[in-house]
């Protein structure tokens, strides 16, 4: 791969590699009577603590794959193993695409949702929710309802809801796709900041190559219809990352270009499929 | 500022219209332009209103109607609420009960009155049951719709955060359906007022409906108008109270 990095401090595989947290073998998903294959034969190992990004054209089955990881969708074939390191913590929490905050709960109650559902005491809920809301700068909005917040603030609360639940794996389904560019940049920074403090395993889905390169340790490019693995690419940039400075790095542009090249055929194919299907 | 004065102006016009109409009515009745036997002047209706209050008659009838209305709303509304929530959550239950609801809903509740009288007799129960029948359907139907129409993403969140069935019910289904349930309760209240008036006219010896019917039988037209006025006022007061309850129960809508 023709990518030069400025500060490659990634440990080589020979050094004590972290244990595998998510392991997929031959995972397929087809839907009911139509026989539509959404995900076709994914083999994947994601080590603990990795920020793993899946990019692909719309309708390539990446959301379906994430929903299977979240336990919201069953597998048609194959095996999925999520290795737990701490059974007392929840296995995964998902940040959903679009508005998923409960409109009838305040910011605080939304953020506390996961902890309350698993019966954490009020005192511990308070402590954790306060910490997370403060970290993301929303503690003073704790008594507001989602309808009183901007789109960016709402998405920050749903990120807090997932982080406060303290899962081993964080699943994110295009959480920033509805936001404008400026908001997106700020949220990338915030997400990286709080993620770097916890080093959770993340599976992040996006259709934005920039987002994938900015955030990820490793990127899987998916083909469209059926969804298969096209390539897996390591992102060489060191952590902690500065979202703005990163874009200055020539290696950033090279990597984006490289991924785009591979993705372009898929996007075109997806588009032709969609048009041909009419 | 312009908006505010515009609002006050609209309120003023809204108050002015009925006052002008009442004035015209008063004048027309006094000058004999309209038949005062059918349309007694408002001043004489107000006078009768005062007399009925003073004699305690209005109070007795009002309490009797309110009691039936209240008990009927409870008897019809509470089962409707629980059945509606259950039907909203469970598709098989909905499939099983929906046809029954669709088949019985269109029957005018007033048409069932003779049957209700036959079964429950002339006592209090028959009137309460009439109100209950009227309250049952709108609350049931709105509750089912409210739960069934909750955005799927909220249920996904519930499952992902490992909420139990009861927790999903308490934290998602119930609050999510609440706006629709409240709309059902408002419809039910209107239905209850209609049905209490009808059933008291046919089979009661007190209540506002009875008062109106009795006024027709003995031709005290003023009393009839007082009865109508009281029912209109009840409808207005109930809607104000229900709006207030809605604001308390659904704060996320009010503050938006």
HADDOCK unambig.tbl for C-alpha pairs under 7 A between the chains (distance, minus, plus):
assign (segid A and resid 70 and name CA) (segid B and resid 160 and name CA) 6.53 0.50 0.50
assign (segid A and resid 93 and name CA) (segid B and resid 160 and name CA) 6.39 0.50 0.50
assign (segid A and resid 93 and name CA) (segid B and resid 161 and name CA) 6.58 0.50 0.50
assign (segid A and resid 94 and name CA) (segid B and resid 160 and name CA) 6.81 0.50 0.50
assign (segid A and resid 100 and name CA) (segid B and resid 153 and name CA) 6.14 0.50 0.50
assign (segid A and resid 100 and name CA) (segid B and resid 154 and name CA) 6.17 0.50 0.50
assign (segid A and resid 102 and name CA) (segid B and resid 154 and name CA) 6.84 0.50 0.50
assign (segid A and resid 103 and name CA) (segid B and resid 252 and name CA) 6.72 0.50 0.50
assign (segid A and resid 104 and name CA) (segid B and resid 175 and name CA) 6.56 0.50 0.50
assign (segid A and resid 104 and name CA) (segid B and resid 252 and name CA) 5.56 0.50 0.50
assign (segid A and resid 114 and name CA) (segid B and resid 161 and name CA) 5.25 0.50 0.50
assign (segid A and resid 117 and name CA) (segid B and resid 161 and name CA) 6.89 0.50 0.50
assign (segid A and resid 117 and name CA) (segid B and resid 162 and name CA) 6.78 0.50 0.50
assign (segid A and resid 117 and name CA) (segid B and resid 163 and name CA) 5.42 0.50 0.50
assign (segid A and resid 145 and name CA) (segid B and resid 252 and name CA) 5.98 0.50 0.50
assign (segid A and resid 147 and name CA) (segid B and resid 256 and name CA) 5.77 0.50 0.50
assign (segid A and resid 148 and name CA) (segid B and resid 256 and name CA) 5.87 0.50 0.50
